[in-house]
Structures are given as C-alpha cells and as structure tokens.
Amino acid sequence: MHRVVALVTAPQASFEFGCAAVVFRDPPYRFGVCTEVPGNVRTTEGFDMVVRSGLRALDRADTIVVPGWLPINREPSDQVVRALRRAHRRGARLVSICSGAYLLAATGLLDGRRVATHWRYADELQRRFPEVEVDAEVLYVDHGDVASSGGSGTGIDLCLHLVRRDLGAGYAARVARRMVMPPHREGGQTQYRSEEESEGTRGESLAAVLEWAVERLGDVITVEDLARRGSVSQRTLARRFGEQLGVSPGQWLLAQRIARTRVLLEETELSVEAIAARVGLSSATNLRRRFRAALHTTPSAYRRAYQGK
C-alpha cells in the first residue's frame, strides 16, 4: 500500500482537501489525514473536520499532501517544518495544492526550484521566498520528490498526474472517468484567470471540437479539419487554442495521440504498428520517433516497465 497523508490546518479549504481525498481513496493507495494538534479543524466553508492523527502520521507516509495554507502570510511552527523535512529526508514525496506551496517553500526544499501556486498568490510567494522560482502560468510542477499545483482545481490535475506516474496512464484514466474528469488538461492558468479577461472568448469554447477530434484519433485529422469543424479559419482556431489551452492545435492533437498510445501499450498486446494505426501516427517509425521525443523512452521499454515484458 502507498500511504498518502493530507496535512490539514485551520482554516482548511475543503475543496483542495477533497482533490486529494477523492483521487487517492482506493487501493493501492491508503488515504489518511493529520494535523499538528489533533481535534476539530475549522474549514473555510464553516464546518469542522475531526482529525485524530498528529504529525507522527507523516513519519509513515509515502506521499504528503498540503491542501492549501491559509492565511498565506501565516508562519508555520517549527514542529511542522521539521516534520516535513524529516519526511522528505527519508524519501516521502511532498505535494502542495494551491496556497499549500507557501508551507513547502517555508521548509527551504523549494529553494532554486520552480513551483506552481494560484496566480493570485504568486507575487506574494515570490516576495517572501526570493530563492524560489514561482510559475503562475502552469497547472502544476513535478520535481519527483516535490510537486506543486496552481489554483484549487489544478489539485485534481496534479493528483491524477501523480497516479499516472505511479501506476500508468490506464489506471489514471480509469480514476479520471470515475470522477467524470479528463485524465489530462492542456494549457495553463491564464485561460481561467478572471471573468473580465475571458469576456472576449465567451461562447467560443473548443469543447465540441476537442471531443470530435478525440473520438477520431485513428483518422487523418489536419488543422484544417479542426478549423472546419469549429466553423472558423485556421488562424482563428490557432488563436483560440493559444488562449484556452496554451498550445497550438497540432501540439494538442499530438499530445492526445501520445496519451492514447500509452494506454494501449500498458493494457494491450497490440504491436507498435497496430497502435500507430489506431492513434493516427501513420507508421511504427513515426510513432517511435514521436514517443521518444515526448517521453524520452521507446514504446517497447515503456511497455516492459508497465507489463513486466
């Protein structure tokens, strides 16, 4: 079992906590909760959580999640900082969601490293911890031993990413389907920043075009086909992809094909040639080249890692 422990603190944002709880609720994960002083923990939504475990629970955790840290200018106690550093030294993975990056930054473990947090908190985080490289655009950052997500909902993106890293794309896709969530979102936080900033793109959602393309990955789909499906010019399509997803139409389409390839390598015995045909990468040679560029490994090595073959 992989022990995941959420370190909560009053006032605790229940949504950020829920991101981790729902993703890591089933085996092979075992989800638990702890706090510095066990007892009632007040939430930002007005109800209390009853937490029975103290900081010693962190000594047994494989992954520790900090689901927010409010108010953001609050100094953590020496006991909390020492507990996180101790867990990190023995190999536990530390994860922050949204404002939780402030607590991880206070441990010094993010010095000289890139970190994600909510774009509203980025300037203050950078001011307080100048040795940290704050990225207010990305959905999440994963260094392996330490990972961080941007705004509240990106906690789900990061947790699904960690499941994908731990157990493979197929398992992560099943968790995402259970949650009625995409297993992977493209783009960054810019697309969600504010109602005022999104006013110009209201009613121009790419959802229908993306769904149409994902259902036809095995076909030859061009940017012209996507533009036609969206009833816009290729130039307008590219602008909308940039605004809403942060990537070009071609980059998005290739990412979907690579994601489908990973699932097929993990869960089927199909040959590389057959998989290439199913995901629209035309040939085994093209699939191998694209796969190596995206994941820095070969399809056969990837399959052996997940199937033991």
C-alpha positions, 0 to 999 in steps of 0.5 A, a space after each residue: 500500500 502507498 500511504 498518502 497523508 493530507 496535512 490539514 490546518 485551520 482554516 482548511 479549504 475543503 475543496 483542495 482537501 477533497 482533490 486529494 481525498 477523492 483521487 487517492 481513496 482506493 487501493 493501492 493507495 491508503 488515504 489518511 489525514 493529520 494535523 499538528 494538534 489533533 481535534 476539530 479543524 475549522 474549514 473555510 466553508 464553516 464546518 469542522 473536520 475531526 482529525 485524530 492523527 498528529 504529525 507522527 502520521 507523516 513519519 509513515 507516509 509515502 506521499 504528503 499532501 498540503 491542501 492549501 495554507 491559509 492565511 498565506 502570510 501565516 508562519 508555520 511552527 517549527 514542529 511542522 517544518 521539521 516534520 516535513 523535512 524529516 519526511 522528505 529526508 527519508 524519501 516521502 514525496 511532498 505535494 502542495 495544492 494551491 496556497 499549500 506551496 507557501 508551507 513547502 517553500 517555508 521548509 527551504 526544499 523549494 529553494 532554486 526550484 520552480 513551483 506552481 501556486 494560484 496566480 493570485 498568490 504568486 507575487 506574494 510567494 515570490 516576495 517572501 521566498 526570493 530563492 524560489 522560482 514561482 510559475 503562475 502560468 502552469 497547472 502544476 510542477 513535478 520535481 519527483 520528490 516535490 510537486 506543486 499545483 496552481 489554483 484549487 482545481 489544478 489539485 485534481 490535475 496534479 493528483 491524477 498526474 501523480 497516479 499516472 506516474 505511479 501506476 500508468 496512464 490506464 489506471 489514471 484514466 480509469 480514476 479520471 472517468 470515475 470522477 467524470 474528469 479528463 485524465 489530462 488538461 492542456 494549457 495553463 492558468 491564464 485561460 481561467 484567470 478572471 471573468 473580465 479577461 475571458 469576456 472576449 472568448 465567451 461562447 467560443 469554447 473548443 469543447 465540441 471540437 476537442 471531443 470530435 477530434 478525440 473520438 477520431 484519433 485513428 483518422 487523418 485529422 489536419 488543422 484544417 479539419 479542426 478549423 472546419 469543424 469549429 466553423 472558423 479559419 485556421 488562424 482563428 482556431 490557432 488563436 483560440 487554442 493559444 488562449 484556452 489551452 496554451 498550445 497550438 492545435 497540432 501540439 494538442 492533437 499530438 499530445 492526445 495521440 501520445 496519451 492514447 498510445 500509452 494506454 494501449 501499450 500498458 493494457 494491450 498486446 497490440 504491436 507498435 504498428 497496430 497502435 500507430 494505426 489506431 492513434 493516427 501516427 501513420 507508421 511504427 517509425 513515426 510513432 517511435 520517433 514521436 514517443 521518444 521525443 515526448 517521453 524520452 523512452 521507446 514504446 517497447 521499454 515503456 511497455 516492459 516497465 508497465 507489463 513486466 515484458 
